[in-house]
Amino acid sequence: MDHRDFVAGLAPEVRADLTAVSDGPGVRHLAGHLGAIALVGGLIAAGVPGWWALLPVQGVLVVFLFTLEHEATHKTPFRTPWLNEWAGRLAGFLLLLPFEWFRYFHLAHHRWTNIEGRDPELAGGKPEGWRAWVWHVSGLPYWGSEARLLAALVRGRAEGDYLPQGAKGRIVAEARWMAAGYGAVLASFFWTPVPLWVWIVPVVLGQPVLRLYLLAEHGDCPKVANMFQNTRTVFTTALVRFLAWNMPYHVEHHVYPAVPFHRLPALHHLMRQELRVTAEGYAAFTRGYLQRRL
């Protein structure tokens, strides 16, 4: 069975139940996620004893807003459209990842998942060998790539065959607003170092954790069209599932992207016998990934 057969085999009432969107679960989840960021950030800003040890914790909390931005491209975290739009934009600003651009990049990834020459996520390749893996996981290639992307968009160069012509104006405009926002943050350093310690340093420290997490989604999966084969679900803790907005259920998400994050556990229950590529945690995936490259 491939992913299309699975979805076609679901009863209409089951599909309707799985894909029903609402604001409540997303608002509660976002309140918890932002609340944790505000709490840890407040402790750092207050300079509590050992505040420096909280920097990577804050970083992980902030960088995993990527999974909210990712979900917002599908317009599923919330029923209210503007909540999806602004949640995606907020996360994108914090992560140097323009939401308007990322929406089309990510939808192209869904359409051509793991297909060489079509999936834009494969453009940079997956790390081969220890040195390439360390460089990738450091997060430095990510920051360099996003800085170059933002600079190009600010100059009006919105390129990529997955970008609709009609969307390029919005993509460029958002990038320019983001650049202005970053300029304001930099100017604020004349008055306070708080943004540096509660946002910028933490996201640099937290990015390697996100790189490890994202590598497990499709790394070492067959380059075929069947979502049951080209995507991996990772069995992990409730805390990681919370931080990642249930996206460790990644096969489930790719098989049926219209299902909102809070219904992915129910979808997992329906398809768990069909799963072909899984991992028992991110440490186990990483060990296997590296062993295959020794």
Secondary structure, 3 states (H helix, E strand, C coil): CCHHHHHHCCCHHHHHHHHCCCHHHHHHHHHHHHHHHHHHHHHHHHCCCCHHHHHHHHHHHHHCCHHHHHHHHCCCCCCCHHHHHHHHHHHHHHCCCCHHHHHHHHHHHHHCCCCCCCCHHHCCCCCCCHHHHHHHHCCHHHHHHHHHHHHHHHCCCCCCCCCCHHHHHHHHHHHHHHHHHHHHHHHHCCCCCHHHHHHHHHHHHHHHHHHHHHHHHHCCCCCCCCHHHHCCEECCCHHHHHHCCCCCCHHHHHHCCCCCHHHHHHHHHHHHHHCCCEECCHHHHHHHHHHCCC
